[in-house]
Amino acid sequence: QNKIRPLRLVFRRRDGVELHAKIPEGDSGLVLSKDVDEVPPKILRDDSQGRIWKKAGIAPGWRVVDINGTDTSAMNSADPNLKKLLKTRPAVFTCRPHGIGSQKSGDLHVQEAKPVLLSGVSTPQFLETRKKSRHDDGEMKAMRVPRPCTDLPPVVDTRLLNSRAAREGAVDVQGLVRFGGSTSAVGDDDNKNRPRVDGTLEESLAKPAFRNVTLWSGTTAVGCVKLKIKLIHPVDKSWRAESKLPDDKVYFDDMLLRKRFKLDMPHQLRVRCYIVRGLNVSGAGSGFGNPYLYFMYGDSQVSLEGHRFLQSVEPRFFRTEEQDVNIPEQSLLEIGLYDWQENGEDLLIGRTCIDLEDRWFTNQYMKYMKLGKVPIEFRPLISEATESNAQESAHIKKQAISKGSLEMWVELLDATAAAETPVSILFEPGLVEVEVRVVCWWVKELDMRLCEDEYGDIRSPISIRCRCSLDYKGYKGKDPREQETDQHDGCVGEGEFKWRFLYSRIQVNKGAPEDCYMTLSVWEYNGLAKPNLLCESLLDLRSFCLKVALDGVSLDVEHNLQLSNAQLHQRLVEEAERGVSGVLPGDGDDALDAGNSDDDEKKQYDIPPAAIMTIQFQILPQTEASHPDVVVGIGRNDPNRNPPLDYPATGRSWQYTLPAAELVVNATFDTLNSWRKKGGCCFCMLLTVLILYILMNFPKDQFDCPMIFYQSCRDRYVCPNCHCCWNNANIPKAGNDLPKNHFCKFIPLLAANGKDKVCGKLEACKLSEATCGEEGAVCASPWTQCLQQASLGAVATQTAAIQGR
């Protein structure tokens, strides 16, 4: 009924360990510590009626971090703002245990001052891990080796083990692999992260309980004996009772030894093999292979020929195999890869062997099994040199060589109780889509020696275009893999493009993505001839796409990319060796090494690139790139943003397209300019004469007289009598066929001397007895007769027309 108006709502991100208590009215009953150093304010006890705080799960020692949306993490109990907030009703108090799940630097600072953090991790170990996780690896980032560290983490701590995972090479086996050393991961559930070791698990475990001694028959191994030897000097028969090692009493007592390693040993073990993938797997002979798995339990072999991977160096198996084995008959487990052959017998690529009995009797391995965290190991695939690869491994003789490695782990359980332990989850990581945008701004410092013809002459200027091609199997976008800019004409070493290459829906595997390469190149276009490749550069985008897929944060980089040309590079090296060009030897250590190297070794020179391309490189998560406010168009198409691309100011007009025509036009204007400077007056006079000549001759009226300066005596308005004599068809002309321009007279002459005098002098006008304006003058007949005959002629013409009808 009583609504609060105006109402102010405040939202904040809630921590996973925070709890809330609502106080609608009355006293809160909350007693805070009076120590001003306690920040945020610390709860001492709960004096409220009905134990409001206890029922909410808030115990003494917790901190008040928020009241009604106001952050109190920086306040103490003496702060007046806090006292005012405590009196506010209704109120919602937000509390959390100090240091657990906190992302505040103050709590973390308090924890780091103690020898052990609240999470149970030692402070030196945590600080070393955080330092390494923040380290910039540079070019080492994409390598599949762990970051070196002087402080080794405990093997069973999954969070710290993951902080030493292979950089950008870890596979999601269960859940997400994250760095546990960073403060953002504190309080997260890391139970799904499986630890991993570098190399085989035997290298990280303690030595086996027994020593394996091979039995030989001549040069053939026929078996193995497991034994343990201890030397005592001087001889003391009571040494077992005085020994401080508890295992000595078991190993060297017949009854205890038999009980532990025979009677208590289950006759059958359940073996669970989890094969994640193969790394750098080659063929049985050379080149690519078609690998598939096989398992050998003693003399029993299981082959997975139907699950082969064709032409693959990194087969992604994600395979779980389960088998019951008898101990000790099948204690040796052999796992390997065969190379499938379409015709003929399949060849062995490599294999690895695991002694299951040794692992079962290793206490550290059994602790892993009890925790359900057997580490992932990388086992090498060993293959002896055979006749098929004898040429490649001639220097190895008959020694074993590695053909790759398997990423895997093995679990051992008692077969009678194996059903109680569920199979560990092994699934292939999901795909994450990203979008790659590359903006090509400029091409600069293009070496024009790339444009030489067969005669050694350099073509200049030229027309160039830039191309971008993507080589990746997981590209599912609608745009073509190879894209091209518009053409820049008139290039003499620089080209302006402002063009966007766009590749959307690039599917990235968060575990171990496949190779992803992008090629940026510059091409010359010359009429109908085939485009000529000038220079190019190859970019490896695998680590960049993986980082965006894992972090979900877009990447934006501007770079001056150096393009190269192999032929030009070789030419510059040869010129540098002859001392022709200005290329200098490399500086620093390279120059020193080159000076001290043998004569047959080539010196290192600072060879300039064939061209430099200025690009802006952007990679975004596809979910972000598909937002209507972030979508961009290819090239300069709409939507043109982030960044907006203007039309290039150079290389697109007719001057760049037709340089020869531009030269002719420029030469013409240069000539006119020189004339204007040297003979301006003469040119003006000639131009004036030309204009007067044109006006005095053109245009002409119906009497062929120039209209501006001349008039005809045959014009009715100049001389009516002459007009009557010559323009009336009914009056004969006495056979006089004079041209019309014969009657043209200069207008100033007519004005000065009079029309009668000028036109009367023309015999053709028949004005010997009359003037131009006098009626009744003698022309062919008097003026009045002229008009009468003209009228009669018109009537006769009409009468003849009527009679004809």
Order of alpha helices (4+ residues) and beta strands (2+ residues): beta-beta-beta-alpha-beta-beta-alpha-beta-alpha-alpha-alpha-beta-beta-alpha-alpha-alpha-beta-beta-beta-beta-beta-beta-alpha-alpha-beta-beta-beta-beta-beta-beta-beta-beta-beta-alpha-beta-alpha-alpha-beta-alpha-alpha-alpha-alpha-beta-alpha-beta-alpha-alpha-alpha
